[in-house]
Amino acid sequence: MNIEERIQLAETRIFKAVFPNTTNHYDTLFGGTAMHMMDEVAFITATRFTRKTMVTVSSDRIDFKQPIPAGTIIELIGKIQHVGNTSLKVLVEIYVEEMYSFEREKAITGTFTFVAIDKDKKPVKVLD
């Protein structure tokens, strides 16, 4: 399998409902909860691409473009953005959908960097 096929197969999509227990005092998705979900999707994407032990080393930038209200559906999409020697970058986008209409908008974008490690926690090549 070539690298383009691996990138395509690693794309990860997860849907979640935004319930009140995940919101802040403005009744919108708490930023820390969004970042937690984004890191999880990024981790799954990185692991699906490498099939190796991956650890987050940075969240390079997270842009909150619009609030995500309670009572909506979100889709998190993780895509491999860059492949290095021992690291890779994963772009994660969160789209918000109204529950009872077809409206959909991108709400949050972030980039996460992961490193592949061995059993001794030493960096290893992402691709063999």
Secondary structure by P-SEA (a helix, b strand, c coil): ccaaaaaaaabbbbbbbbccccccccccccaaaaaaaaaaaaaaaaaaaccccccccccccccccccccccbbbbbbbbbcccccccbbbbbbbbbbcccccbbbbcccbbbbbbbbccccccccccc
